[in-house]
Amino acid sequence: MNNAELNALKEEYVAFGAATPTTEFADRAENAELWDADGQRWIDFAGGIGVLNLGHRHPKIVAAVRAQLDKVMHTSAAVISYAPYVQLCQKLCQLTPVRGPKRKAMLVNTGAEALENAVKIARAATGRTGIVTFDGAFHGRTMMTLAMTGKVLPYKNDFGPMPGDVFRAPYPNPMHGISEEASLKALRTLFKTDIAPHRTAAIVIEPVQGEGGFYIASPAYLKALRALCDEHGILLIVDEVQSGFARTGKLFALEHSGIEADLLTTAKSLANGMPLSAVVGNATVMDGSGPNSLGGTYSGNPLSCAAALAVIEVIEEENILERSAALGDKLADRFAAWEKRFDRVGHARNLGAMAAFELLDSDGNPDPALTQAVCAKAREHGLILLSCGFYGNTIRVLVPITVEESVLEEGLNVIEGALEALC
Ligand SMILES: Cc1ncc(COP(=O)(O)O)c(C=O)c1O
């Protein structure tokens, strides 16, 4: 079936809220390129929204999934477990910056599910209920994670009331007028006005906000947040669903800060295209809830675990962390050049290959309409490009870290062409 025929099916049968606004349908994909149902080639700077740090269909990951497929496809880990589940938990405990001396992990399917479980674990371990999150945060689309998400449109608008005992502080964002001191002060105020610290189970933060706009919390800020949590016995949950698994030049963005979380959530590029997420944490905290209180029918599917074990090997074998840092440098150089050349481009930033810039109007304010126009122009020239951000004016690049040099150049030239045409 071609794009038009598939589009007709979509219009007729896919729920409006779940249907993609674009009219192409992916047919096959390889590393940072894909071909649609009409045979048109695309360069993929979205990477399945940060899921494909190792590219579409990395051969070693495909082989690992195939091999697992020939052994066991599903049992439900709640019924009978299997080697890849426990082997992956072991690896995650060895690699994740969470407090020891002993660490444990659990596996689920999506980022939102990991956050849901992190909250359950934190509440069980502390006997407290309050959860503090940040403006612009994105933690998922289930009801609890929607309550934790700090942006109404398009996520929360139609779906209230939200679960309670979720409180919000401003994310440190000096580019948009919130200094780190102001953010920390607001947290202390929150503890006076809305929830007592001794009723607060956890503060949940993305070290680099994903959907919120690729804003980066500095090492100093994260250290201060860690200290604030310790002062009050509050657990620090670090959400690395988007920033984790090599995107920022480290396995986890938190490693740039030198602090450790109590609980860390990971998903997306953890299994590079297979659905899988994890909560990794201090063993005492992780063991705080009763038997059979965590998990689900599909949690930690064997195929996904096999993929994740292969991902960890590939990251090491192919120097993916160094390549992520180098890709980040390249993107930063190019964005800086655009910032100089185009008045409407500003606030370029990156942590490794988690890189973004903003589009501004002639008064220097966020320009979401221009941002949409740049993404649309890129599509006209065969580049899949994503925007994001609290203000909807951030262009983010989540191209696979394994992208070929020539494909990267081609994609960046398409963005440059769009800026030339529109800025
Ligand atoms: C930081 C962060 N947390 C949680 C989620 C939710 O993940 P999922 O869409 O897999 O439920 C996302 C998704 O973009 C995310 O970026």
The ligand as a Gaussian input file, in Angstrom:
#p B3LYP/6-31G(d) Opt

LIG

0 1
 C       12.047000      12.542000      30.262000
 C       10.912000      11.657000      29.855000
 N       10.259000      10.943000      30.793000
 C        9.248000      10.131000      30.476000
 C        8.821000      10.003000      29.166000
 C        7.679000       9.085000      28.832000
 O        8.137000       7.999000      28.096000
 P        7.125000       7.097000      27.267000
 O        6.631000       7.937000      26.139000
 O        7.959000       5.937000      26.816000
 O        6.048000       6.695000      28.208000
 C        9.464000      10.727000      28.164000
 C        9.026000      10.621000      26.757000
 O        9.342000      11.400000      25.891000
 C       10.536000      11.576000      28.514000
 O       11.190000      12.297000      27.589000

